[in-house]
Amino acid sequence: MKADLVIKNARVYDHTSSFEGGIAVIDGKIAVAGTNDALPEAHRMIDAEGRCLLPGVIDTHCHLGVAYPFDEDMNTETAQAARGGLTTIFLYIRNTGPSYLPFYDERKALGESQSCVDFGFHFGIQREEHIHEIPQIVDHTGVRSFKLYFGYEPDNPLGIVPANDGWVYATMRQVANLQNGIVSVHCENTAVASWIKREMISSGRQDLAAYTESRPAFCEVETIKRMIFLAERTGCSLQLVHTSVGAGPELAAEARTRGVDVTVETCPHYLTKTAYDADLDMTAKISPPLRDEEQKEWLWRGVRAGLVNSIGSDHVPFLPKKGQDLWSEFPAVVSFPWELPLMITEGVIKRGLTLSELVRINSFGPAVRFGFYPRKGSLEPGADADLVLIDMDDERPVHHEGKGTCIYEGMALRGWPVLTISRGRIVFEDGQVDESQAGQGRCVTRPH
């Protein structure tokens, strides 16, 4: 039997090892992962010419439909994701209405009508009704991942409803009873940051570092400790999202020695940029903020020590930033197309991370954490054929065309995707996204 697609003559990496050979795909699934002589004939044969073949990137953290219509973002931004070798994205999505059930039905349908890669949802707790609805949410949607937000004042321009410890405790008690249930928390001490922010505004400063100094690292560290305490009390699994402080991975590792199920996500911007970089201005405002060089390298030590389980871009395509007032500027950047070459350049090439270690945090770790392994993040036969082919010798500068704010413009990166395959479908090849693949992506968070 002929395969639909075979990629041969590749250096193939999973989260533990590598081999010379390739992958055969039948009906959107991996049929064979082995040496060249083990691969069957195929309707299409691609010669990788020695390039590196990895499981597709699973981005655990993005926000779409915030400034632009949701269906529009699902079209344009999943195309950007395909350019970056991303084959599954998870959206942290908020609903201020009383129920997530019709909200999910609408967003799932809109997403599947436009997305070219697979996607899933985490739901934000924005009302007390959402906490009580968790059992119905799981039954109706399959979503088992819930987020609570600190760090935002009640009158924030994004309309995020901030949490309190009571909400966190009540949510954790519900989620602790779920198989693969997990609570994610934006960790910043809101009250302390608000107090320092008022002092900083009165100083008249408008530089990017002023925003960072108004929300110092200890605000995040304090809330991480508090959330670990509540997770330990309730027995709930905890994900520390967009971790910007170097202490985060170490605090989580120490808690795991006591049996607390806590894992850490960080973002490419915290690993590659600081608030003191000369090429950045107030438009590089992100929440939590960019830190300093010490925190950046401390985070890298956590990554290299295996203390970080996933990378999330926190990709948010906002309208163009105004660059006029630091304190009212929206906090967001976009990262989909450069996430993988950023990690290859800064992690693999500059800091000695292996490609298998990168697969562990880019694909394997997220798939395991959110209950999708081995369907996702795996090269085992029967897994979804989500793959990215990388040219490690391709070096070129970042150039952004599209929505949102890019903080990497002009940065020379190596290790660019040349081929992205989502469930056996070639969605990106020869520098172009296949527009006919829009609407072929599927929602992976669905009821059993």
N, C-alpha and C positions, 0 to 999 in steps of 0.2 A: 504493500500500500504506500502510495506516494504521500509525503507530508505536504501541507500547504506551503510551508516556508521552512527553509533551513539556513542558518547562519553558520558558516564554517571558518576555519583558520583564524579563530579568535583566542585570546587569553581570557578564559571565563572565570569569574570570581563569584563566590557566595560569601556568607559571613564567617566561614571557617577556613576556606582553602581556595585554591585555583588550579586550573588544568588547561592544557592546550587542546582545543577542539571547538565544539559549538553546541547549538541547540536546534532541535527540530520541533516544529509547531503543527499540531493538528486540531482543528475546530476550536481555535483560540486558547488551547491548553499546551503546556509543555509535554511533548511525547517522549523525547530523548534528550538527555544532557550527557554528552560524552565526547570521546575522541573523534576525530574526523572520520575514521574508518567505521565508526559505529552509527554514523548518521545516515538516514535513508535518502533516497532520491526525493526531490521536491518539485512542486510546480514553480516555485521561485527559489533560487539558490543565491545567497549573498555571500561573497567572499569578504571577510572582515579584514584581510590583509594584516593580521597580527594585532589589530586594535583590541581594546579591552571591552568585554561584554559583561554587564552587571544586571542584577534585578533592577527594575524600574524604581525610581525614587518615590517614596511615600512621604508626602509633605503633611505633617500632622496639624498644621495651623495656618489657616488663612481666613479672610473675611471678604466675601463678595456680596454685591447688592447693597452696599452701604451708601455710596454716592451716586451710582448709576443703577439703572434697572437690573434686577437680579438676572433675568434671562440674557440681557446684553453682556453682563460680566461673565456669565457662564460660557458664553461664546468666545469673547475676546481673551479672557484670562486663562481658560483651559488651553487655548492655542499657545499662549505664552508658556504655560506649564509644559506642554509637549516639546517646545523648543529647548527647555531645560532638562529634559530627560525624566520629568515627573509623569508617573502613570496612574497615581491615585492621590487625590487631595482630600483633606478633611476640613470642613468649614465649621468654625465656631460661629454660630448663628443665633441671633436674638429675636425673640417675639415678645412684644409687650402686651399682647392680647391674653385672655385668660386661659387659652388652651393651645397646646402644640399639635393636636391631632389634625385639624384642617390645615394648619400652617405647613406641616410636613407634607401633606398630600399635594399642596400647591407647589411648594419648592422642589419636591422630588420630580414632579411632572415638568416644571419649567427647566430644571437642570438637565433632565434626560433629553429634552428637546433640543438642547444647545451644546452640551459638553462633548468634547472629543476624547476625554479620559475619564476614568472612573472617579467617583466622589462619594463622600459620606458626610455625616453631620455629627457635631457635638451641639447640645442645646444649652443656651445660657439661662440660668435661673433669674428671672426678672420680676417675678411676683410670687407671693406665698402659694397661690393656687398651683404653680408649676411644681412645687415640692410635693404637694398632695397628689398630683396627677402622675407622678413618676411610674407607678405600676401600669397605668393605662398607656403611657407613652411607650414603654417597653413592648407591650403587647401589640400596639398599633403600628409602631414605626421601626422597632428593632434597635433604636438608639439607646445606648446604655452609658453614655458619657455626658456628664453635665458640668458646666462651668459656672463659677461664681467670681465676681469682680470686686476687688479692693482697688484702692489707688485713684478712684474717680469720685469727685465731689458730687453731691446730689444735683447741682445745676450744670453739669458738664455738657458741652456743646454736642457731644456724640449721642446724648440721650440714653446712656448706659445707666441702668438702675444699680447702684452699688449695693453690695451684700453687707450683712453684719454676721457676727459669729453665730447667732442663733440660726440664721438661714443655713450657714455652713454645717453646723451640727445636725440640724434636722435633715438636710439633704444627704449627709454622710450616713445617717442612720438608715435611710431608705435604700441608698445605693449599696451599702455593705451587704445587703441580702441578695444582690444580683450576681449571677455568673457573668464574669467579664465586666462588671460594673465599675465605673471609675469617676472620681470627682477631680476636676482640674480647677486650679485657683490662680488668679492674677494676684501675686503677692506683693503688696506695698501697704505700709501703714498709712491709711488715708488721712487720719487726723494730724499726725506728725508732719507729713508732707504738706498738708494745707497750711499749717502754721509757718513752716519755713518758706513756703511759696509767697506768703504775704510779705515776709521780710525781704525776700529777694525782689519782688515787684517794686517795693518802695525804694530799692537801691537804684532803680532805673536801668539795670542791665538788660540787654537784648541779645547777648551772645548765646550760642547753643549750650555752652558749658554752664550758663546760669540755670538753665532748666535742669541739667543733671545735678547741680549742687542744691537745687531746691527739693530734690527727691533723692537724698543720699543713699548709698548702698545699705546702710544699716536699717533703713525703712523696709527694704525687701527682706533682709536677713531676719528681722524680728517677726515678720508675718509668716515667712517660711517655717520658723520654729513653732509658731502658734498653730499653723495648719497641720504640721506633723503631730503635734500634741493631740489635736482633735481627731486626726486619722487613727492614731494609736488608741484613743479612748473608744472609738466607734468600730474599729476593725475594718475601716473602709480603705480601699485602694486610692492613692493620691498621685496625681501628676502635677508637678510644678512646671507651669508653662512659661514660655519666653524668659527663662532664667538669665538674668544679666549679671549676677554676682558670682564670683568665684567660690564663695562659701557654700552656695546652693548644692552642688554635687556632693560635697563632703558631708554636709548636714544630712542629706538623703542617705548616703552610704552608711553613716553612723546609725541612723534610724533603722536601716535594714538589718543591722546586726541584732536589733532588739525584736525583729519580726514584723516591723512596719512595712507595708507594701507601698513604697513611695519611689517614684521615678522622676527623671529630670529631662525636660526639653529645653534646648537653647536655640538661638537663631543665628544665621550667618552674619548679621550685622554686628552682633555682640562679639563675634570672633574675628572680625576683620576691620572694624572701625572704632574710633573713640570720639568722645565729645570735643576733644582738643585737636582734632585733625584740621590742618590749615585749609583744606579744600571743602570743608563743610560749613554751612551756616544754619540759621534757624529752621530752614526747610528740612533739615535732617532730624527734626524733632520726632521722637518715637516714645511709646509708652510700654514698658519702663524705658528710661532714657539710656542712650549710649553711655558707657562708663569711661574709665581711664585705662591707660596701658596696663597698669597692675592688675586690674580686674579682668581685662581681656586675656592676659597670659595665664592668670589663675584659672579661668574657664578652660583654656586649652589644656592645662594640666589635668583637669577633670575629664575632658574628652579623651585624652591619651591614656588615662588610667582606667577607662571603661566605665566611668561613673555617669555618663550621659547616655540616655537610651534612644533619643530621637532628636531630629532637627526639624523645626518648623520655621517657615519663612516669615510668618505673620504678614503675609502679602495683603495689602489693602490698597486698591486702586481708587484713591480719592481724586476729586477735582484738583486742578492745578493749585498749588499752595501760593499764598499771596506774598509771603516773605516780608510782611510789614510789622507784625507784632508777635513776638515770641510767645506770649502768654495766651493768645487766642488762636494761634496756629493749630491746625489739626495734626495729631501725632500719628503718622503712618508713612511707610515706604513700600515699594514693590521689589520683589526679589526672584520670582519664579524662573526667569530665563538664565540666571547666573548662579543659582544656589549650588548646583553641582560643580561647575568650574571654580567657584569661590572656595568650596571645601577641598577640592583637589589641589588648587594652588597653595592655599594657606595651610592646609592640614597635611596632605600627602607629600607635596613637593618641598615645602618649607619646614615642616615639623616632623616628618618621618612616619606619619600615620600610614598604615597599609591600606590597600584598596579593600581588602576583606574587612578591616576594622571600619572603614567608611560604609560598607554595605551593612554592617551590623547596626549602625545608628541611622542610616538613610532608608533602610528597607526592612531588615529582619526585626529590629527592635520595635519599631512602630507597629508592624503586623502582629507581633506577639502581644504587645501591650493592649491593643484594642480588639484582640480576639479574631484576627483574620489570617493568622498563620496556620497551615502552610498554603492556603489559597493565594495569599499575597506575600511578598517578601521572600520567596523561595524559588529555587530552580528544580525542585522535585517534580517528577512526572505527575501530571494531574493538576499542577498549580497553574493559575492564570499566566499566560505568556506575556508578562509585563517585563520589558527588557529595554536597556539603553546601551548603545554602542558608543564608546568614548575614543576620541583621538587624543592621546596623551601628548602628542607633539604639536598640536594645534595651539598656537599662542596668538592672541589678538586682544585688542582693547574692548571694553564694554561700551556698547552704544545702545541707548534706550530710545525706542520708538513705541509709543503707546500711552496708556493711562498711567497716572500715578507718578510718584517721585522716586527717582533712582539716585542712590547715594554712591554708586560705583562708577559713574560715567568716566571713561578714559582709563580705568584701571586695567592693566595688562594681566590677563588670566590665561592659564594653560589647562587643557583637559576638557575640551568642549564636546557635547553630544553631536553625533553625526547621524544617528538613527534612533528613533523612539518608537517602541512597539507596545501597544496597549491591548491586552487580550487577543494577541495575534494580529492585530491591525496595525499597519504602518501608518503612524500619524505624523511623523516628521522625518524627512529625508532630503538630502542634498540642499540643506538650508531652507527648506520650505515646509510649512505645515499643510497637510492635505485637507483642504476646506471641506471636502466631501465627508470627512469623518465627524464633522459637527453633528451632534445628536446621536452619536453611537456610544458615548460613554454611559455607564450605568451606575445607579445609586447602590452602594454596597451595604449601607445601613438600611435594613429592611426586616420585617418580622420573620421569624423562622417559619 
